[in-house]
Amino acid sequence: MNENNMNLIKITFPDGTEKEVIEGTSLLELSYEFGGDYKSAIVAAKVDNDIKELTFRIYNSANIEFIDLTNDDGMRIYNRSLSFLLIKAVNDLFPDRKVIISHSISKGIFCEINGETPLTAEEVTKIEERMRELVKRKIPFIKKILSIEEAREIFSKTGRLDRFRAIEHRKKPYVTIYNCDGYEDYFYGYMVPDTGYLQKFALKFYETGLIMMFPDKSNPDIIPKFKEQKKLFAIFTEYKRWGRILGVQDVGSLNALVKEGRANELIRVGEALHEKKIAQIADMIAFNKHKKRIVLIAGPSSSGKTTFAQRLAIQLKVNGLRPVTISLDDYFVDRDKTPKDESGDYDFEALEAIDLVLFNQHLSSLIKGEEVGVPIFNFSKGCRENFCRKLRIDDDQLLIIEGIHGLNEKLTSSIHKDSKFKIYVSAITSMSIDDHNRIPTTDARMLRRIVRDFQFRGCSAINTIKRWPSVRRGEERNIFPFQEEADVMFNSALPFELGVLKVYAEPLLNDIDRSQPEYSEAKRLIEFLTNFVPIDSKEIPANSIIREFIGGSCFYE
């Protein structure tokens, strides 16, 4: 057909630029034309705020925003495709070995490579070489739609019981799988068009498996240097083991347990595990050879730090101590002295937003048994009140300080290390959807925050999603670099919580329509939650960390 007789449609880009293209043009074809305007390879696009793969063809006028590796969605697509490449390479070389995409660690993802014999460094080198061979061949990732019945039959025949369990309670009548050079697998989310897009990666032999290293979105051309995180790795390993003991190592096994009517049993065991861990931490503080006068609690957003601090205080009292809490918020500098971020907004999460000199003076005085006047910060006025709170602590009392900078030695530089006990709290999700699809810890924390912000802060899901990138930047700057400084880590994740959060979060996410830029993220989270059978929250105890987010906590209400 003559091009002049073809229908033209209008494409509008975020900067207002418009372009007419032939109806049926693929996003891939468009990306070739505009790729030079981006910092890295374009891997997908938003079409009217809905993420689409580059193979998607446009038949109607639309707003289009390309996605590269400087974008969270782009990095998710890249990492997912890289995981498929790894699994394909292992299958080519060692078909008897089983790959489990486990958890994030040190700017990479730890992957278990299981077999009859332990994995070796030489085998990891061979796997990486095979991956690079596949990249050079630019093999397409071909999408295939199967009915639930077809998928169940395939997963049963191939021994993928983890995948079989995951779709057993799925309400959608179909499953999407991908084919790469004859190897087929399911992945939760989209792929790059072909293996040629996966130029940047490295494998590092580690423990019983390997760490798959990939670029950071802040610098998509560079593989970050490996920085060992032994304490964080140990927490992941411990909770993976507990998941296997409880029989909830993946979503399918969790759903089966809920369907059997055993959710209450899981709730009781999960809560008992938390209580035992908190009691052990209290013992570490109380019976330490160095007398601890200050307990510092830090962790990323929605980790349950506040409830943890309350429960820890109770356990410390059981050990004969009398904890006193100080809020870092009261030590904010006046608004006109608050530093600003790169956007020109006040950066309340910067260390310099705290009056470090006054804070350290007060800590030193309190430990000496002297009385201080703790300031009271008025957030609406942006300055301290003219009055203060008088405080003195006795010899059997210690200070509990909760805040994002707790692990940063600069916060409490006037206090000797032996007098401090640092705790890192985070919801470190150890469960997976299946062996090849992990659950990012950030997704669980964001769902917690969406529910909490709506329940207690009058904030809609759309506003929480909108602010989340800024929250994450603050965590990357102020929390994650110091997490290995902790004396102990506490995992606040609960094995049943995503089934509970589903009930609260889904209606909030469904309120975000296609006209909003946050629609794609809401849709992704809704799709994620479809994996879980809902769990009733009525049996969750009032002191549970999850109550901080869904309501009914004995500490706040």
Protein Blocks (a to p, Z undefined) as FASTA:
>chain_A
ZZklpccdddddfkopacdddehiafklmmmmmmmmpfbdcfbdceehiacdfkbccfbd
cddddddfkbfklmmmmmmmmmmmmmmmmmmmmmmbccddfbdeehiacdddddfbdcdf
klmmmmmmmmmmmmmnopacddddddfklmmmmmmmnopamlmmmmmmpcbfbdcdddee
hiacddeddddfblklmmbccdddehjbccdddddfklmmbccdddddfklmmmmmmmmm
mmmmnopabfklmmmmmmnopmmmmmmmmmmmmmmmmmmmmmmmmmgcbdcfbdcdddde
hklmmmmmmmmmmmmmmnopacddddfklmcccfklpccdfkopacfkbmklpcfklmmm
mmmmmmnopacddddddfknopacfbdcdddddfkbccddddfklmpmklmmmbcfklpc
cdddddddfbdfblmlccdfklmmmmmmmmmmmmmnopafklmmmmmmmmmmmmmmmmmm
mmmmpmbdcdfbdfklmmmmmmmmmmmmmmpcfkbmklmmmmmmmmmmmmpccddfklpc
fkbmklmmngoiaklZZ
